[in-house]
Amino acid sequence: MLDSYRIIKGSAEKLSTDTRKYFLNIEESAFGFTGITKQGSDVMVHMQDVLTERPTIEDIMLANVERRKKDVN
């Protein structure tokens, strides 16, 4: 399961309506964004100059909970 997900970090300028759809959740700050995706290869094609990291189980679970909250509201 860990190999299926990726944490992506980059400049907020990289986010658009099209790229946001790849993420389970996105946290934005004045310094950029951090998001968790299950579509890492698609993100890398559409977003250059971003950092990728391997998430923990906790990161994945929290991202899925946040996604479900958004889907319900």
URDAJO-V349497 format. One record per helix or strand of 3 or more residues. SS is the DSSP state (A for helix, B for strand). FROM is the first residue (numbers start at 1). LEN is the number of residues. If there is no record, write none. Layout:
{{SS;FROM;LEN} {SS;FROM;LEN}}
This chain:
{{A;2;3} {B;6;5} {A;12;3} {A;17;4} {B;23;7} {B;32;6} {A;40;7} {B;51;3} {A;57;16}}
